[in-house]
């Protein structure tokens, strides 16, 4: 699967994006988007708590979010939600 990692800016904040040639789709980091939309300090903690609450309510849409490796602020490639 050929992928190209890109960083887009939204209100001067970074959103990590990967283009997948085979699927012909963009995959966005949900953690980055949540951090921007909620103005939270740690988008990952916010997302984990939100997923937990949704699953407790019986919402199964969060199972469609898969992980992929994206470059973090420290330069390491970490697994994140897309």
N, C-alpha and C positions, 0 to 999 in steps of 0.2 A: 504494500500500500504506500504509494508516494504521497508524502505530506509536506506542506510548506507552512512553517510557523510564522505568524504575523502579529504585530502589536498594533491595535487601533486605539485611538484616543477618544474619550467621551468626557467632555468638561475637564480636559487636561488630566484625566485619570486613565490608566492603561487597562485595556481588555485584551487578554491573550486569546488568539484565534488560530485555528489550524484549518487549512484547506486540504481536503482529501481528494486527489485526482480520480481515484477509482470510484468513489461514491458520488463525486461531483457535488460535494456539500462542504459548507463551513461548519466547524464545531467551535463553540464559544465556551469560555470558562465561566460556569455559572457562579463560581465563588467571586470572580472579579465583578460580575454584573450585580450580584447581591450587595457586595461591598459598596458599590457606587450608588445604587438605588436606595439603600437603607442608611447611608452615611455611617456604617458601623466600622469599628477599628479592625475587627477580624472577621472577614466575610466567611471564612471556613467554619468558625464556631457558630455563626448565625445560621449558615446553611445546615450544619449538623443538627442543631436544635429544631429548625423548621422541619427537616426530614423526619425527625423523631416524632414531632407533634402530628404531622400529616399521617404517618404510619399508624399512630395510636388511634386516629380518627377513621382509619380504614381506607385512606386515600392511597391508591397504588400507582399514581402517576410518577412518583419519585423513582420507581424501579426502572424507568426508561432512561435515566441519567447514568451514563457510563463514564468510567474514568479513562483519562489519557494523560500522557506525560507532556508537560509544558514547562518552559523555562521560568523559574521563579526569580524574584528580585535579587536573590543572592547568586544567581547564575547557574544554579543547579537545576537539573530536569527532574521535577517532582510530579507525582501522580495527582491529578485534580479532577473534579467533576466537570463534565461537559454537558 
